[in-house]
């Protein structure tokens, strides 16, 4: 099951690349912007609860899709780009086992524990 879920996330990452290709940005922007949703980790500088909220906000695929649809509705490439990058980044994270975070700690995700286990 775990491999099937990773394959599904890989397909969604491919969908993100395909959607990005429909915009008129140079391809290297995708690589440069791919890690920008990790800015949500800055909330962990305050505490785990704020960190989980900001991280999850910047890694939520449903929100990414809504942002993208708003960009399409308003014919705004920049808003579409933001939605695509959040969606693509979240898919890539989940391929590597990084899921949405619980308030308790960064390591506790909806996909299980991340990192070294004692």
N, CA, C and O atoms as a printed pandas DataFrame, in Angstrom:
     atom_number atom_name residue_name chain_id  residue_number  x_coord  y_coord  z_coord
0              1         N          UNK        A               1    0.816   -1.194    0.000
1              2        CA          UNK        A               1    0.000    0.000    0.000
2              3         C          UNK        A               1    0.864    1.263    0.000
3              4         O          UNK        A               1    0.560    2.241   -0.682
4              5         N          UNK        A               2    1.952    1.219    0.785
5              6        CA          UNK        A               2    2.825    2.382    0.874
6              7         C          UNK        A               2    3.391    2.753   -0.498
7              8         O          UNK        A               2    3.438    3.931   -0.852
8              9         N          UNK        A               3    3.817    1.757   -1.264
9             10        CA          UNK        A               3    4.357    2.018   -2.602
10            11         C          UNK        A               3    3.288    2.535   -3.552
11            12         O          UNK        A               3    3.563    3.377   -4.407
12            13         N          UNK        A               4    2.075    2.033   -3.403
13            14        CA          UNK        A               4    0.971    2.504   -4.235
14            15         C          UNK        A               4    0.687    3.980   -3.959
15            16         O          UNK        A               4    0.441    4.753   -4.886
16            17         N          UNK        A               5    0.722    4.365   -2.692
17            18        CA          UNK        A               5    0.510    5.772   -2.343
18            19         C          UNK        A               5    1.635    6.655   -2.865
19            20         O          UNK        A               5    1.393    7.773   -3.317
20            21         N          UNK        A               6    2.864    6.154   -2.803
21            22        CA          UNK        A               6    3.988    6.912   -3.350
22            23         C          UNK        A               6    3.858    7.069   -4.862
23            24         O          UNK        A               6    4.169    8.126   -5.410
24            25         N          UNK        A               7    3.404    6.029   -5.523
25            26        CA          UNK        A               7    3.192    6.093   -6.967
26            27         C          UNK        A               7    2.113    7.117   -7.309
27            28         O          UNK        A               7    2.236    7.861   -8.282
28            29         N          UNK        A               8    1.063    7.147   -6.504
29            30        CA          UNK        A               8    0.001    8.126   -6.709
30            31         C          UNK        A               8    0.535    9.552   -6.526
31            32         O          UNK        A               8    0.206   10.441   -7.312
32            33         N          UNK        A               9    1.346    9.769   -5.509
33            34        CA          UNK        A               9    1.939   11.093   -5.286
34            35         C          UNK        A               9    2.886   11.458   -6.427
35            36         O          UNK        A               9    2.951   12.617   -6.838
36            37         N          UNK        A              10    3.616   10.474   -6.934
37            38        CA          UNK        A              10    4.501   10.720   -8.071
38            39         C          UNK        A              10    3.697   11.167   -9.295
39            40         O          UNK        A              10    4.116   12.062  -10.030
40            41         N          UNK        A              11    2.544   10.538   -9.505
41            42        CA          UNK        A              11    1.664   10.937  -10.612
42            43         C          UNK        A              11    1.158   12.365  -10.409
43            44         O          UNK        A              11    1.068   13.135  -11.365
44            45         N          UNK        A              12    0.829   12.718   -9.167
45            46        CA          UNK        A              12    0.372   14.086   -8.902
46            47         C          UNK        A              12    1.498   15.092   -9.092
47            48         O          UNK        A              12    1.269   16.213   -9.547
48            49         N          UNK        A              13    2.714   14.690   -8.743
49            50        CA          UNK        A              13    3.865   15.559   -8.990
50            51         C          UNK        A              13    4.014   15.781  -10.503
51            52         O          UNK        A              13    4.279   16.897  -10.948
52            53         N          UNK        A              14    3.843   14.728  -11.273
53            54        CA          UNK        A              14    3.880   14.845  -12.740
54            55         C          UNK        A              14    2.782   15.773  -13.246
55            56         O          UNK        A              14    3.004   16.547  -14.177
56            57         N          UNK        A              15    1.600   15.701  -12.639
57            58        CA          UNK        A              15    0.510   16.603  -13.001
58            59         C          UNK        A              15    0.899   18.052  -12.727
59            60         O          UNK        A              15    0.573   18.948  -13.506
60            61         N          UNK        A              16    1.595   18.273  -11.619
61            62        CA          UNK        A              16    2.074   19.621  -11.313
62            63         C          UNK        A              16    3.042   20.125  -12.365
63            64         O          UNK        A              16    2.977   21.287  -12.766
64            65         N          UNK        A              17    3.938   19.259  -12.815
65            66        CA          UNK        A              17    4.885   19.638  -13.873
66            67         C          UNK        A              17    4.128   19.950  -15.157
67            68         O          UNK        A              17    4.434   20.927  -15.840
68            69         N          UNK        A              18    3.147   19.126  -15.483
69            70        CA          UNK        A              18    2.341   19.353  -16.681
70            71         C          UNK        A              18    1.594   20.687  -16.597
71            72         O          UNK        A              18    1.551   21.439  -17.572
72            73         N          UNK        A              19    1.007   20.979  -15.434
73            74        CA          UNK        A              19    0.301   22.252  -15.264
74            75         C          UNK        A              19    1.268   23.425  -15.370
75            76         O          UNK        A              19    0.948   24.443  -15.984
76            77         N          UNK        A              20    2.446   23.285  -14.776
77            78        CA          UNK        A              20    3.452   24.347  -14.873
78            79         C          UNK        A              20    3.837   24.590  -16.331
79            80         O          UNK        A              20    4.044   25.729  -16.750
80            81         N          UNK        A              21    3.929   23.521  -17.083
81            82        CA          UNK        A              21    4.309   23.621  -18.495
82            83         C          UNK        A              21    3.292   24.415  -19.318
83            84         O          UNK        A              21    3.622   24.930  -20.387
84            85         N          UNK        A              22    2.059   24.513  -18.822
85            86        CA          UNK        A              22    1.028   25.278  -19.529
86            87         C          UNK        A              22    1.181   26.787  -19.324
87            88         O          UNK        A              22    0.611   27.583  -20.070
88            89         N          UNK        A              23    1.952   27.170  -18.312
89            90        CA          UNK        A              23    2.206   28.585  -18.063
90            91         C          UNK        A              23    3.406   29.027  -18.891
91            92         O          UNK        A              23    4.103   28.200  -19.480
92            93         N          UNK        A              24    3.637   30.305  -18.930
93            94        CA          UNK        A              24    4.709   30.829  -19.782
94            95         C          UNK        A              24    5.901   31.310  -18.948
95            96         O          UNK        A              24    6.420   32.408  -19.149
96            97         N          UNK        A              25    6.317   30.461  -18.015
97            98        CA          UNK        A              25    7.495   30.751  -17.198
98            99         C          UNK        A              25    8.624   29.846  -17.650
99           100         O          UNK        A              25    8.376   28.727  -18.099
100          101         N          UNK        A              26    9.873   30.317  -17.537
101          102        CA          UNK        A              26   11.001   29.438  -17.866
102          103         C          UNK        A              26   10.984   28.204  -16.973
103          104         O          UNK        A              26   10.573   28.283  -15.815
104          105         N          UNK        A              27   11.426   27.069  -17.499
105          106        CA          UNK        A              27   11.359   25.805  -16.763
106          107         C          UNK        A              27   12.123   25.840  -15.455
107          108         O          UNK        A              27   11.739   25.176  -14.493
108          109         N          UNK        A              28   13.216   26.620  -15.408
109          110        CA          UNK        A              28   14.041   26.646  -14.206
110          111         C          UNK        A              28   13.300   27.277  -13.026
111          112         O          UNK        A              28   13.685   27.059  -11.878
112          113         N          UNK        A              29   12.243   28.055  -13.284
113          114        CA          UNK        A              29   11.452   28.623  -12.186
114          115         C          UNK        A              29   10.848   27.502  -11.345
115          116         O          UNK        A              29   10.759   27.611  -10.122
116          117         N          UNK        A              30   10.441   26.443  -11.999
117          118        CA          UNK        A              30    9.860   25.307  -11.268
118          119         C          UNK        A              30   10.851   24.778  -10.241
119          120         O          UNK        A              30   10.495   24.544   -9.086
120          121         N          UNK        A              31   12.094   24.591  -10.668
121          122        CA          UNK        A              31   13.130   24.088   -9.762
122          123         C          UNK        A              31   13.429   25.073   -8.642
123          124         O          UNK        A              31   13.598   24.675   -7.490
124          125         N          UNK        A              32   13.495   26.350   -8.976
125          126        CA          UNK        A              32   13.808   27.373   -7.976
126          127         C          UNK        A              32   12.687   27.510   -6.957
127          128         O          UNK        A              32   12.948   27.659   -5.763
128          129         N          UNK        A              33   11.444   27.462   -7.418
129          130        CA          UNK        A              33   10.295   27.698   -6.537
130          131         C          UNK        A              33    9.803   26.439   -5.821
131          132         O          UNK        A              33    8.954   26.526   -4.934
132          133         N          UNK        A              34   10.318   25.297   -6.189
133          134        CA          UNK        A              34    9.803   24.038   -5.659
134          135         C          UNK        A              34    9.875   23.949   -4.135
135          136         O          UNK        A              34    9.004   23.334   -3.520
136          137         N          UNK        A              35   10.863   24.532   -3.529
137          138        CA          UNK        A              35   11.011   24.427   -2.075
138          139         C          UNK        A              35   10.401   25.605   -1.311
139          140         O          UNK        A              35   10.445   25.619   -0.081
140          141         N          UNK        A              36    9.837   26.587   -2.007
141          142        CA          UNK        A              36    9.298   27.766   -1.315
142          143         C          UNK        A              36    8.191   27.453   -0.309
143          144         O          UNK        A              36    8.110   28.156    0.699
144          145         N          UNK        A              37    7.330   26.448   -0.506
145          146        CA          UNK        A              37    6.323   26.178    0.527
146          147         C          UNK        A              37    6.918   25.788    1.886
147          148         O          UNK        A              37    6.219   25.831    2.899
148          149         N          UNK        A              38    8.190   25.411    1.916
149          150        CA          UNK        A              38    8.815   25.074    3.195
150          151         C          UNK        A              38    8.990   26.294    4.093
151          152         O          UNK        A              38    9.405   26.159    5.244
152          153         N          UNK        A              39    8.681   27.476    3.583
153          154        CA          UNK        A              39    8.698   28.668    4.429
154          155         C          UNK        A              39    7.716   28.502    5.590
155          156         O          UNK        A              39    7.843   29.167    6.618
156          157         N          UNK        A              40    6.745   27.619    5.421
157          158        CA          UNK        A              40    5.794   27.334    6.484
158          159         C          UNK        A              40    6.439   26.745    7.731
159          160         O          UNK        A              40    5.840   26.772    8.806
160          161         N          UNK        A              41    7.645   26.216    7.604
161          162        CA          UNK        A              41    8.345   25.666    8.765
162          163         C          UNK        A              41    8.774   26.753    9.733
163          164         O          UNK        A              41    9.085   26.457   10.887
164          165         N          UNK        A              42    8.798   27.998    9.295
165          166        CA          UNK        A              42    9.218   29.085   10.178
166          167         C          UNK        A              42    8.320   29.215   11.405
167          168         O          UNK        A              42    8.747   29.737   12.435
168          169         N          UNK        A              43    7.100   28.751   11.300
169          170        CA          UNK        A              43    6.201   28.783   12.448
170          171         C          UNK        A              43    6.713   27.975   13.624
171          172         O          UNK        A              43    6.346   28.239   14.769
172          173         N          UNK        A              44    7.566   26.987   13.348
173          174        CA          UNK        A              44    8.143   26.185   14.424
174          175         C          UNK        A              44    9.106   26.999   15.283
175          176         O          UNK        A              44    9.472   26.564   16.374
176          177         N          UNK        A              45    9.520   28.168   14.812
177          178        CA          UNK        A              45   10.351   29.042   15.642
178          179         C          UNK        A              45    9.545   29.594   16.818
179          180         O          UNK        A              45   10.117   29.984   17.836
180          181         N          UNK        A              46    8.225   29.626   16.677
181          182        CA          UNK        A              46    7.356   30.101   17.758
182          183         C          UNK        A              46    7.029   28.942   18.698
183          184         O          UNK        A              46    7.347   28.990   19.886
184          185         N          UNK        A              47    6.393   27.905   18.162
185          186        CA          UNK        A              47    6.117   26.684   18.926
186          187         C          UNK        A              47    5.539   25.632   17.980
187          188         O          UNK        A              47    5.301   25.911   16.805
188          189         N          UNK        A              48    5.317   24.438   18.491
189          190        CA          UNK        A              48    4.852   23.322   17.646
190          191         C          UNK        A              48    3.449   23.546   17.105
191          192         O          UNK        A              48    3.156   23.157   15.974
192          193         N          UNK        A              49    2.588   24.158   17.884
193          194        CA          UNK        A              49    1.215   24.381   17.435
194          195         C          UNK        A              49    1.172   25.367   16.271
195          196         O          UNK        A              49    0.508   25.112   15.266
196          197         N          UNK        A              50    1.865   26.475   16.399
197          198        CA          UNK        A              50    1.927   27.464   15.315
198          199         C          UNK        A              50    2.666   26.863   14.123
199          200         O          UNK        A              50    2.269   27.060   12.974
200          201         N          UNK        A              51    3.730   26.137   14.401
201          202        CA          UNK        A              51    4.502   25.513   13.331
202          203         C          UNK        A              51    3.677   24.532   12.519
203          204         O          UNK        A              51    3.733   24.534   11.289
204          205         N          UNK        A              52    2.910   23.694   13.205
205          206        CA          UNK        A              52    2.056   22.731   12.503
206          207         C          UNK        A              52    1.027   23.460   11.648
207          208         O          UNK        A              52    0.766   23.062   10.512
208          209         N          UNK        A              53    0.444   24.527   12.190
209          210        CA          UNK        A              53   -0.552   25.290   11.435
210          211         C          UNK        A              53    0.052   25.908   10.176
211          212         O          UNK        A              53   -0.498   25.752    9.085
212          213         N          UNK        A              54    1.180   26.608   10.319
213          214        CA          UNK        A              54    1.773   27.276    9.158
214          215         C          UNK        A              54    2.316   26.272    8.143
215          216         O          UNK        A              54    2.202   26.472    6.934
216          217         N          UNK        A              55    2.909   25.186    8.654
217          218        CA          UNK        A              55    3.413   24.149    7.748
218          219         C          UNK        A              55    2.260   23.540    6.953
219          220         O          UNK        A              55    2.332   23.426    5.729
220          221         N          UNK        A              56    1.197   23.150    7.658
221          222        CA          UNK        A              56    0.056   22.513    6.993
222          223         C          UNK        A              56   -0.623   23.460    6.013
223          224         O          UNK        A              56   -1.087   23.029    4.957
224          225         N          UNK        A              57   -0.687   24.736    6.348
225          226        CA          UNK        A              57   -1.277   25.722    5.443
226          227         C          UNK        A              57   -0.486   25.797    4.133
227          228         O          UNK        A              57   -1.068   25.921    3.055
228          229         N          UNK        A              58    0.825   25.722    4.237
229          230        CA          UNK        A              58    1.694   25.822    3.055
230          231         C          UNK        A              58    1.883   24.490    2.329
231          232         O          UNK        A              58    2.584   24.431    1.319
232          233         N          UNK        A              59    1.259   23.413    2.839
233          234        CA          UNK        A              59    1.413   22.094    2.230
234          235         C          UNK        A              59    0.071   21.404    1.983
235          236         O          UNK        A              59    0.021   20.188    1.803
236          237         N          UNK        A              60   -0.992   22.163    1.976
237          238        CA          UNK        A              60   -2.335   21.593    1.845
238          239         C          UNK        A              60   -2.731   21.547    0.364
239          240         O          UNK        A              60   -2.865   22.587   -0.280
240          241         N          UNK        A              61   -2.914   20.354   -0.161
241          242        CA          UNK        A              61   -3.232   20.205   -1.587
242          243         C          UNK        A              61   -4.596   20.783   -1.948
243          244         O          UNK        A              61   -4.763   21.341   -3.033
244          245         N          UNK        A              62   -5.568   20.656   -1.054
245          246        CA          UNK        A              62   -6.894   21.225   -1.321
246          247         C          UNK        A              62   -6.809   22.728   -1.488
247          248         O          UNK        A              62   -7.414   23.291   -2.400
248          249         N          UNK        A              63   -6.063   23.380   -0.613
249          250        CA          UNK        A              63   -5.861   24.823   -0.717
250          251         C          UNK        A              63   -5.115   25.164   -2.006
251          252         O          UNK        A              63   -5.431   26.150   -2.671
252          253         N          UNK        A              64   -4.132   24.351   -2.349
253          254        CA          UNK        A              64   -3.373   24.569   -3.592
254          255         C          UNK        A              64   -4.293   24.522   -4.808
255          256         O          UNK        A              64   -4.165   25.335   -5.723
256          257         N          UNK        A              65   -5.211   23.575   -4.813
257          258        CA          UNK        A              65   -6.149   23.448   -5.937
258          259         C          UNK        A              65   -7.080   24.657   -5.997
259          260         O          UNK        A              65   -7.358   25.179   -7.077
260          261         N          UNK        A              66   -7.559   25.100   -4.837
261          262        CA          UNK        A              66   -8.427   26.286   -4.796
262          263         C          UNK        A              66   -7.687   27.511   -5.323
263          264         O          UNK        A              66   -8.237   28.282   -6.109
264          265         N          UNK        A              67   -6.439   27.688   -4.890
265          266        CA          UNK        A              67   -5.629   28.812   -5.371
266          267         C          UNK        A              67   -5.468   28.729   -6.890
267          268         O          UNK        A              67   -5.627   29.727   -7.593
268          269         N          UNK        A              68   -5.155   27.548   -7.385
269          270        CA          UNK        A              68   -4.987   27.362   -8.830
270          271         C          UNK        A              68   -6.276   27.699   -9.583
271          272         O          UNK        A              68   -6.231   28.380  -10.607
272          273         N          UNK        A              69   -7.412   27.233   -9.089
273          274        CA          UNK        A              69   -8.699   27.494   -9.750
274          275         C          UNK        A              69   -9.011   28.989   -9.755
275          276         O          UNK        A              69   -9.528   29.516  -10.740
276          277         N          UNK        A              70   -8.697   29.667   -8.656
277          278        CA          UNK        A              70   -8.882   31.128   -8.622
278          279         C          UNK        A              70   -8.017   31.781   -9.697
279          280         O          UNK        A              70   -8.460   32.699  -10.387
280          281         N          UNK        A              71   -6.788   31.306   -9.832
281          282        CA          UNK        A              71   -5.892   31.830  -10.872
282          283         C          UNK        A              71   -6.435   31.604  -12.266
283          284         O          UNK        A              71   -6.313   32.470  -13.132
284          285         N          UNK        A              72   -7.038   30.439  -12.490
285          286        CA          UNK        A              72   -7.643   30.152  -13.795
286          287         C          UNK        A              72   -8.853   31.060  -14.019
287          288         O          UNK        A              72   -9.022   31.632  -15.096
288          289         N          UNK        A              73   -9.692   31.184  -12.983
289          290        CA          UNK        A              73  -10.911   31.994  -13.101
290          291         C          UNK        A              73  -10.590   33.450  -13.425
291          292         O          UNK        A              73  -11.301   34.095  -14.196
292          293         N          UNK        A              74   -9.517   33.958  -12.832
293          294        CA          UNK        A              74   -9.130   35.354  -13.071
294          295         C          UNK        A              74   -8.054   35.496  -14.137
295          296         O          UNK        A              74   -7.519   36.583  -14.354
296          297         N          UNK        A              75   -7.742   34.390  -14.799
297          298        CA          UNK        A              75   -6.723   34.377  -15.845
298          299         C          UNK        A              75   -5.425   35.028  -15.353
299          300         O          UNK        A              75   -4.830   35.867  -16.030
300          301         N          UNK        A              76   -5.009   34.610  -14.148
301          302        CA          UNK        A              76   -3.836   35.180  -13.505
302          303         C          UNK        A              76   -2.765   34.095  -13.368
303          304         O          UNK        A              76   -2.882   33.194  -12.537
304          305         N          UNK        A              77   -1.729   34.194  -14.188
305          306        CA          UNK        A              77   -0.668   33.182  -14.199
306          307         C          UNK        A              77    0.077   33.084  -12.867
307          308         O          UNK        A              77    0.477   31.991  -12.466
308          309         N          UNK        A              78    0.266   34.201  -12.184
309          310        CA          UNK        A              78    0.991   34.179  -10.917
310          311         C          UNK        A              78    0.221   33.384   -9.859
311          312         O          UNK        A              78    0.821   32.592   -9.132
312          313         N          UNK        A              79   -1.078   33.580   -9.762
313          314        CA          UNK        A              79   -1.883   32.831   -8.794
314          315         C          UNK        A              79   -1.902   31.352   -9.169
315          316         O          UNK        A              79   -1.835   30.487   -8.296
316          317         N          UNK        A              80   -1.993   31.063  -10.467
317          318        CA          UNK        A              80   -1.923   29.668  -10.907
318          319         C          UNK        A              80   -0.580   29.053  -10.517
319          320         O          UNK        A              80   -0.522   27.910  -10.065
320          321         N          UNK        A              81    0.486   29.810  -10.693
321          322        CA          UNK        A              81    1.830   29.342  -10.354
322          323         C          UNK        A              81    1.930   29.003   -8.870
323          324         O          UNK        A              81    2.511   27.980   -8.507
324          325         N          UNK        A              82    1.373   29.846   -8.014
325          326        CA          UNK        A              82    1.410   29.584   -6.575
326          327         C          UNK        A              82    0.691   28.269   -6.266
327          328         O          UNK        A              82    1.208   27.437   -5.520
328          329         N          UNK        A              83   -0.486   28.085   -6.834
329          330        CA          UNK        A              83   -1.224   26.844   -6.612
330          331         C          UNK        A              83   -0.459   25.627   -7.102
331          332         O          UNK        A              83   -0.416   24.601   -6.423
332          333         N          UNK        A              84    0.138   25.734   -8.266
333          334        CA          UNK        A              84    0.909   24.620   -8.840
334          335         C          UNK        A              84    2.110   24.282   -7.971
335          336         O          UNK        A              84    2.404   23.108   -7.743
336          337         N          UNK        A              85    2.803   25.302   -7.489
337          338        CA          UNK        A              85    4.007   25.042   -6.695
338          339         C          UNK        A              85    3.663   24.420   -5.344
339          340         O          UNK        A              85    4.371   23.523   -4.886
340          341         N          UNK        A              86    2.588   24.878   -4.696
341          342        CA          UNK        A              86    2.188   24.273   -3.428
342          343         C          UNK        A              86    1.774   22.819   -3.661
343          344         O          UNK        A              86    2.173   21.931   -2.907
344          345         N          UNK        A              87    0.980   22.577   -4.696
345          346        CA          UNK        A              87    0.525   21.224   -5.017
346          347         C          UNK        A              87    1.708   20.307   -5.322
347          348         O          UNK        A              87    1.791   19.197   -4.796
348          349         N          UNK        A              88    2.616   20.772   -6.168
349          350        CA          UNK        A              88    3.772   19.960   -6.569
350          351         C          UNK        A              88    4.680   19.675   -5.381
351          352         O          UNK        A              88    5.141   18.549   -5.194
352          353         N          UNK        A              89    4.931   20.701   -4.585
353          354        CA          UNK        A              89    5.802   20.525   -3.427
354          355         C          UNK        A              89    5.198   19.532   -2.433
355          356         O          UNK        A              89    5.894   18.657   -1.918
356          357         N          UNK        A              90    3.903   19.674   -2.170
357          358        CA          UNK        A              90    3.241   18.761   -1.233
358          359         C          UNK        A              90    3.313   17.317   -1.740
359          360         O          UNK        A              90    3.516   16.392   -0.954
360          361         N          UNK        A              91    3.148   17.125   -3.035
361          362        CA          UNK        A              91    3.252   15.777   -3.603
362          363         C          UNK        A              91    4.665   15.226   -3.440
363          364         O          UNK        A              91    4.846   14.065   -3.076
364          365         N          UNK        A              92    5.656   16.057   -3.710
365          366        CA          UNK        A              92    7.045   15.625   -3.574
366          367         C          UNK        A              92    7.359   15.278   -2.116
367          368         O          UNK        A              92    8.008   14.269   -1.840
368          369         N          UNK        A              93    6.900   16.110   -1.193
369          370        CA          UNK        A              93    7.113   15.817    0.230
370          371         C          UNK        A              93    6.523   14.469    0.602
371          372         O          UNK        A              93    7.150   13.690    1.320
372          373         N          UNK        A              94    5.335   14.194    0.124
373          374        CA          UNK        A              94    4.661   12.954    0.505
374          375         C          UNK        A              94    5.311   11.731   -0.136
375          376         O          UNK        A              94    5.229   10.629    0.406
376          377         N          UNK        A              95    5.953   11.919   -1.281
377          378        CA          UNK        A              95    6.732   10.822   -1.867
378          379         C          UNK        A              95    7.832   10.399   -0.893
379          380         O          UNK        A              95    8.137    9.214   -0.764
380          381         N          UNK        A              96    8.422   11.384   -0.208
381          382        CA          UNK        A              96    9.515   11.117    0.726
382          383         C          UNK        A              96    9.037   10.883    2.157
383          384         O          UNK        A              96    9.849   10.776    3.077
384          385         N          UNK        A              97    7.720   10.803    2.343
385          386        CA          UNK        A              97    7.180   10.450    3.650
386          387         C          UNK        A              97    6.875   11.607    4.577
387          388         O          UNK        A              97    6.540   11.390    5.741
388          389         N          UNK        A              98    6.984   12.839    4.085
389          390        CA          UNK        A              98    6.675   14.007    4.909
390          391         C          UNK        A              98    5.214   14.383    4.706
391          392         O          UNK        A              98    4.814   14.833    3.632
392          393         N          UNK        A              99    4.439   14.192    5.744
393          394        CA          UNK        A              99    3.014   14.487    5.655
394          395         C          UNK        A              99    2.650   15.752    6.400
395          396         O          UNK        A              99    3.516   16.485    6.876
396          397         N          UNK        A             100    1.352   15.994    6.491
397          398        CA          UNK        A             100    0.854   17.119    7.269
398          399         C          UNK        A             100    1.167   16.858    8.739
399          400         O          UNK        A             100    1.152   15.713    9.192
400          401         N          UNK        A             101    1.447   17.913    9.470
401          402        CA          UNK        A             101    1.963   17.787   10.830
402          403         C          UNK        A             101    0.861   17.843   11.890
403          404         O          UNK        A             101   -0.139   18.546   11.744
404          405         N          UNK        A             102    1.079   17.078   12.960
405          406        CA          UNK        A             102    0.273   17.186   14.171
406          407         C          UNK        A             102    0.906   18.241   15.070
407          408         O          UNK        A             102    2.089   18.552   14.934
408          409         N          UNK        A             103    0.115   18.789   15.985
409          410        CA          UNK        A             103    0.602   19.843   16.882
410          411         C          UNK        A             103    1.721   19.394   17.807
411          412         O          UNK        A             103    2.496   20.228   18.276
412          413         N          UNK        A             104    1.825   18.112   18.080
413          414        CA          UNK        A             104    2.767   17.619   19.084
414          415         C          UNK        A             104    4.232   17.839   18.716
415          416         O          UNK        A             104    5.029   18.231   19.568
416          417         N          UNK        A             105    4.598   17.590   17.449
417          418        CA          UNK        A             105    5.982   17.822   17.013
418          419         C          UNK        A             105    6.077   17.718   15.492
419          420         O          UNK        A             105    5.170   17.216   14.827
420          421         N          UNK        A             106    7.180   18.197   14.972
421          422        CA          UNK        A             106    7.426   18.163   13.528
422          423         C          UNK        A             106    7.462   16.736   13.000
423          424         O          UNK        A             106    7.072   16.488   11.859
424          425         N          UNK        A             107    7.925   15.800   13.815
425          426        CA          UNK        A             107    8.085   14.423   13.375
426          427         C          UNK        A             107    6.761   13.665   13.272
427          428         O          UNK        A             107    6.697   12.650   12.579
428          429         N          UNK        A             108    5.712   14.125   13.938
429          430        CA          UNK        A             108    4.421   13.439   13.926
430          431         C          UNK        A             108    3.572   13.928   12.765
431          432         O          UNK        A             108    3.082   15.057   12.775
432          433         N          UNK        A             109    3.400   13.058   11.749
433          434        CA          UNK        A             109    2.653   13.446   10.556
434          435         C          UNK        A             109    1.503   12.472   10.314
435          436         O          UNK        A             109    1.414   11.415   10.939
436          437         N          UNK        A             110    0.636   12.855    9.401
437          438        CA          UNK        A             110   -0.480   11.973    9.066
438          439         C          UNK        A             110   -0.003   10.709    8.348
439          440         O          UNK        A             110   -0.777    9.769    8.172
440          441         N          UNK        A             111    1.247   10.682    7.939
441          442        CA          UNK        A             111    1.822    9.490    7.300
442          443         C          UNK        A             111    2.637    8.657    8.276
443          444         O          UNK        A             111    3.191    7.624    7.899
444          445         N          UNK        A             112    2.715    9.096    9.526
445          446        CA          UNK        A             112    3.509    8.407   10.527
446          447         C          UNK        A             112    4.672    9.263   10.978
447          448         O          UNK        A             112    4.768   10.439   10.627
448          449         N          UNK        A             113    5.549    8.667   11.755
449          450        CA          UNK        A             113    6.725    9.388   12.276
450          451         C          UNK        A             113    7.758    9.594   11.176
451          452         O          UNK        A             113    7.956    8.741   10.311
452          453         N          UNK        A             114    8.411   10.757   11.236
453          454        CA          UNK        A             114    9.478   11.100   10.296
454          455         C          UNK        A             114   10.767   11.221   11.074
455          456         O          UNK        A             114   10.761   11.676   12.218
456          457         N          UNK        A             115   11.863   10.825   10.478
457          458        CA          UNK        A             115   13.163   10.987   11.118
458          459         C          UNK        A             115   13.581    9.767   11.913
459          460         O          UNK        A             115   12.999    8.690   11.787
460          461         N          UNK        A             116   14.618    9.962   12.748
461          462        CA          UNK        A             116   15.158    8.870   13.569
462          463         C          UNK        A             116   14.198    8.566   14.702
463          464         O          UNK        A             116   13.643    9.470   15.327
464          465         N          UNK        A             117   14.013    7.299   14.955
465          466        CA          UNK        A             117   13.129    6.859   16.028
466          467         C          UNK        A             117   13.965    6.241   17.147
467          468         O          UNK        A             117   14.780    5.352   16.901
468          469         N          UNK        A             118   13.762    6.711   18.363
469          470        CA          UNK        A             118   14.489    6.149   19.528
470          471         C          UNK        A             118   13.691    5.063   20.168
471          472         O          UNK        A             118   14.132    4.474   21.155
